[in-house]
Amino acid sequence: MTIDEIISFAGGLDGVLTLRPASGDGTPEISWGDTFFYYSPDGVVPTTTQPFATVVTKNYPGDEASRLDRPDTFRVNISAGKEAFVRWTGHAPREAATTEADPSATDTVIAHPVYGAVGWLAVVNPGSGTEATTRDLLRTAYELARSRYERRTESTAH
């Protein structure tokens, strides 16, 4: 999958706000070139929730294990929930893994090298081996984000 295919898929889900920080828009320079997906049917950037998925194109401080400084390398980060996390990693988010996948391996679903402890999954350069899975995980993360949004909206309406 290409970055554009991921953006088209996730950004095409109903109610998704896609942020693509760039020079001159007031976002931190380190985020330029990356993409953030929120469930936000009103089109307003949520201030109280994290994105349900991101695409990062470079190393961040303290997050260099995926080696995103390699040419044409990016990582999709997905908050697909505890059930999906356990299914793909074999352990709960806060539990230590018996063996950890190489965080720089491509086309492999792994626990996020930094945010795995809170249940995030990641795929470096999703390819033929993980394309369908990446789409499924993005859809699951979207559904979870939408459900959280609807619960918050209902609780503030009463």
C-alpha contacts under 8 A as a table, 3 or more apart, distances in Angstrom:
res1	aa1	res2	aa2	distance
1	M	5	E	6.02
1	M	6	I	6.77
1	M	125	N	7.13
1	M	126	P	5.50
1	M	127	G	5.43
1	M	128	S	7.69
1	M	131	E	6.21
2	T	5	E	5.11
2	T	6	I	6.39
2	T	125	N	7.73
2	T	126	P	7.83
3	I	6	I	5.15
3	I	7	I	6.14
3	I	55	V	7.46
3	I	74	F	7.92
4	D	7	I	5.00
4	D	8	S	5.97
5	E	8	S	5.06
5	E	9	F	6.08
6	I	9	F	5.13
6	I	10	A	6.02
6	I	11	G	7.95
7	I	10	A	5.41
7	I	11	G	5.36
7	I	12	G	7.80
7	I	18	T	7.84
7	I	35	T	7.77
8	S	11	G	5.25
8	S	12	G	5.63
9	F	12	G	5.22
9	F	13	L	6.85
9	F	135	R	7.62
10	A	13	L	5.60
10	A	16	V	7.40
10	A	37	F	7.22
10	A	138	L	6.70
10	A	139	R	7.57
11	G	16	V	5.65
11	G	17	L	6.78
11	G	18	T	5.77
11	G	37	F	7.02
12	G	16	V	7.07
13	L	16	V	5.81
13	L	142	Y	7.93
14	D	41	P	7.54
15	G	39	Y	5.75
15	G	40	S	5.51
15	G	41	P	3.98
15	G	42	D	7.51
15	G	43	G	7.64
16	V	37	F	6.53
16	V	38	Y	5.59
16	V	39	Y	4.61
16	V	40	S	5.63
16	V	41	P	6.41
16	V	43	G	7.79
17	L	37	F	5.86
17	L	38	Y	5.16
17	L	39	Y	6.10
17	L	40	S	5.66
17	L	41	P	7.35
17	L	43	G	5.84
17	L	44	V	7.67
17	L	45	V	7.43
18	T	35	T	6.90
18	T	36	F	5.78
18	T	37	F	4.79
18	T	38	Y	6.54
19	L	35	T	5.63
19	L	36	F	5.05
19	L	37	F	6.47
20	R	32	W	7.16
20	R	33	G	6.57
20	R	34	D	6.01
20	R	35	T	4.70
20	R	36	F	6.59
21	P	25	D	6.84
21	P	27	T	6.01
21	P	31	S	6.05
21	P	32	W	4.74
21	P	33	G	6.28
21	P	34	D	6.60
21	P	35	T	7.05
22	A	25	D	5.98
22	A	27	T	7.04
22	A	29	E	7.54
22	A	31	S	7.64
22	A	32	W	4.63
22	A	33	G	6.40
23	S	26	G	7.44
23	S	27	T	7.54
23	S	29	E	6.97
23	S	32	W	6.70
24	G	27	T	7.66
27	T	31	S	6.96
27	T	32	W	7.49
28	P	31	S	5.68
28	P	32	W	7.17
29	E	32	W	5.37
30	I	60	Y	7.62
31	S	34	D	5.60
33	G	56	V	7.59
33	G	57	T	6.71
34	D	54	T	7.38
34	D	55	V	5.61
34	D	56	V	4.79
34	D	57	T	5.91
35	T	54	T	5.48
35	T	55	V	5.04
35	T	56	V	6.68
36	F	51	P	6.00
36	F	52	F	7.94
36	F	53	A	6.22
36	F	54	T	4.50
36	F	55	V	6.63
37	F	51	P	5.20
37	F	52	F	5.94
37	F	53	A	5.34
37	F	54	T	6.04
38	Y	45	V	7.55
38	Y	46	P	7.59
38	Y	50	Q	7.34
38	Y	51	P	4.59
38	Y	52	F	5.79
38	Y	53	A	7.45
38	Y	145	A	7.66
39	Y	51	P	7.55
39	Y	52	F	7.42
39	Y	142	Y	6.83
39	Y	145	A	5.93
39	Y	146	R	5.84
39	Y	149	Y	7.41
40	S	43	G	5.37
40	S	44	V	6.30
40	S	45	V	6.99
40	S	46	P	7.00
40	S	149	Y	7.92
41	P	44	V	7.83
46	P	49	T	5.88
46	P	50	Q	7.78
51	P	54	T	6.89
52	F	78	I	6.22
52	F	79	S	5.30
52	F	80	A	7.63
52	F	141	A	5.68
52	F	142	Y	6.33
52	F	145	A	6.26
53	A	76	V	7.17
53	A	77	N	5.39
53	A	78	I	4.45
53	A	79	S	6.06
53	A	138	L	7.04
53	A	141	A	7.23
54	T	76	V	5.81
54	T	77	N	5.11
54	T	78	I	6.71
55	V	74	F	6.90
55	V	75	R	5.67
55	V	76	V	4.54
55	V	77	N	6.21
56	V	59	N	7.93
56	V	74	F	5.67
56	V	75	R	5.40
56	V	76	V	6.59
56	V	77	N	7.80
57	T	68	L	6.31
57	T	73	T	6.61
57	T	74	F	4.49
57	T	75	R	6.64
58	K	68	L	4.86
58	K	69	D	5.74
58	K	73	T	7.94
58	K	74	F	6.88
59	N	63	D	5.91
59	N	64	E	5.06
59	N	66	S	7.67
59	N	67	R	6.75
59	N	68	L	5.33
59	N	69	D	6.28
60	Y	63	D	5.04
60	Y	64	E	6.41
61	P	64	E	6.94
62	G	114	V	7.97
63	D	66	S	7.43
63	D	113	P	7.09
63	D	114	V	6.43
64	E	67	R	5.49
64	E	68	L	7.08
65	A	103	P	5.79
65	A	104	S	6.25
65	A	113	P	6.81
66	S	75	R	7.86
66	S	103	P	4.82
66	S	104	S	3.88
66	S	105	A	7.45
66	S	113	P	7.52
66	S	124	V	7.28
67	R	70	R	6.14
67	R	104	S	5.75
68	L	71	P	7.83
68	L	73	T	5.35
68	L	74	F	5.81
68	L	75	R	7.43
68	L	104	S	7.90
69	D	73	T	7.04
70	R	73	T	5.63
73	T	124	V	7.08
73	T	125	N	6.15
74	F	124	V	5.77
74	F	125	N	5.67
75	R	122	A	6.56
75	R	123	V	5.52
75	R	124	V	4.19
75	R	125	N	5.96
75	R	126	P	7.98
76	V	122	A	5.47
76	V	123	V	5.27
76	V	124	V	6.37
76	V	125	N	7.61
76	V	126	P	7.87
77	N	112	H	6.99
77	N	120	W	6.70
77	N	121	L	5.85
77	N	122	A	4.42
77	N	123	V	6.74
78	I	120	W	5.55
78	I	121	L	5.18
78	I	122	A	5.99
78	I	137	L	6.91
78	I	138	L	6.40
78	I	141	A	6.60
79	S	119	G	6.50
79	S	120	W	4.62
79	S	121	L	6.38
79	S	141	A	5.40
80	A	83	E	7.93
80	A	84	A	5.97
80	A	85	F	6.97
80	A	119	G	7.56
80	A	120	W	6.78
80	A	121	L	7.19
80	A	137	L	5.71
80	A	138	L	6.91
80	A	140	T	5.49
80	A	141	A	4.07
80	A	142	Y	7.88
80	A	144	L	7.29
81	G	84	A	5.68
81	G	85	F	6.19
81	G	119	G	6.16
81	G	120	W	7.42
81	G	140	T	7.84
81	G	141	A	6.84
81	G	144	L	7.46
82	K	85	F	4.91
82	K	86	V	6.07
82	K	92	A	6.91
82	K	93	P	6.89
82	K	119	G	5.80
83	E	86	V	5.32
83	E	87	R	6.19
84	A	87	R	4.98
84	A	88	W	6.16
84	A	137	L	7.59
85	F	88	W	5.33
85	F	89	T	5.92
85	F	90	G	7.72
85	F	91	H	7.56
85	F	92	A	6.98
85	F	93	P	6.85
85	F	111	A	7.33
85	F	119	G	5.95
85	F	120	W	7.10
85	F	121	L	6.52
86	V	89	T	5.25
86	V	90	G	4.93
86	V	91	H	4.93
86	V	92	A	5.30
86	V	93	P	7.25
87	R	90	G	5.75
87	R	91	H	7.82
88	W	109	V	6.84
88	W	110	I	7.21
89	T	92	A	7.90
89	T	97	A	7.77
89	T	110	I	6.64
89	T	111	A	6.49
90	G	97	A	7.64
91	H	95	E	6.22
91	H	96	A	7.39
91	H	97	A	6.25
92	A	95	E	5.30
92	A	119	G	7.81
93	P	96	A	7.95
93	P	116	G	5.98
93	P	117	A	4.65
93	P	118	V	5.74
93	P	119	G	4.86
94	R	116	G	7.83
94	R	117	A	4.75
94	R	118	V	6.81
94	R	119	G	7.85
95	E	117	A	7.60
97	A	100	E	5.95
101	A	105	A	7.71
101	A	110	I	6.21
101	A	111	A	7.87
102	D	105	A	5.38
102	D	110	I	7.98
103	P	110	I	6.87
103	P	112	H	7.63
103	P	113	P	6.21
103	P	124	V	7.98
104	S	124	V	6.82
105	A	108	T	6.30
105	A	124	V	6.65
106	T	123	V	6.88
106	T	124	V	4.74
106	T	125	N	5.38
106	T	126	P	6.68
106	T	127	G	7.88
107	D	123	V	6.19
107	D	124	V	5.94
107	D	125	N	5.61
107	D	126	P	4.39
107	D	127	G	5.15
107	D	128	S	7.43
107	D	129	G	5.97
107	D	130	T	5.65
108	T	123	V	5.63
108	T	124	V	6.87
108	T	126	P	7.12
108	T	129	G	7.40
108	T	130	T	6.47
109	V	121	L	6.79
109	V	122	A	5.83
109	V	123	V	4.99
109	V	124	V	7.98
109	V	130	T	7.19
110	I	121	L	5.68
110	I	122	A	5.36
110	I	123	V	6.36
111	A	115	Y	7.71
111	A	116	G	4.78
111	A	119	G	7.47
111	A	120	W	6.28
111	A	121	L	4.57
111	A	122	A	6.01
112	H	115	Y	5.22
112	H	116	G	4.39
112	H	119	G	7.93
112	H	120	W	5.46
112	H	121	L	4.82
112	H	122	A	4.98
113	P	116	G	6.01
114	V	117	A	7.38
115	Y	118	V	5.52
115	Y	119	G	6.72
115	Y	120	W	5.56
115	Y	121	L	8.00
116	G	119	G	4.91
116	G	120	W	4.81
116	G	121	L	6.37
117	A	120	W	7.40
123	V	126	P	5.80
123	V	130	T	7.93
123	V	134	T	7.62
126	P	129	G	7.34
126	P	130	T	5.47
126	P	131	E	5.75
126	P	134	T	7.20
127	G	130	T	5.56
127	G	131	E	5.50
128	S	131	E	5.46
128	S	132	A	7.96
129	G	132	A	7.85
130	T	133	T	5.04
130	T	134	T	5.76
131	E	134	T	5.13
131	E	135	R	6.33
132	A	135	R	5.20
132	A	136	D	6.21
133	T	136	D	4.96
133	T	137	L	6.03
134	T	137	L	5.11
134	T	138	L	6.05
135	R	138	L	5.09
135	R	139	R	6.11
136	D	139	R	5.07
136	D	140	T	6.15
137	L	140	T	4.98
137	L	141	A	6.08
138	L	141	A	5.08
138	L	142	Y	6.05
139	R	142	Y	5.00
139	R	143	E	6.18
140	T	143	E	5.11
140	T	144	L	6.24
141	A	144	L	5.14
141	A	145	A	6.16
142	Y	145	A	5.10
142	Y	146	R	6.06
143	E	146	R	5.06
143	E	147	S	6.07
144	L	147	S	5.08
144	L	148	R	6.23
145	A	148	R	5.15
145	A	149	Y	6.16
146	R	149	Y	5.05
146	R	150	E	6.16
147	S	150	E	5.12
147	S	151	R	6.21
148	R	151	R	5.16
148	R	152	R	6.22
149	Y	152	R	5.17
149	Y	153	T	6.09
150	E	153	T	4.99
150	E	154	E	6.05
151	R	154	E	5.15
151	R	155	S	6.12
152	R	155	S	5.18
152	R	156	T	6.25
153	T	156	T	5.37
153	T	157	A	6.19
154	E	157	A	5.13
154	E	158	H	6.71
155	S	158	H	5.72
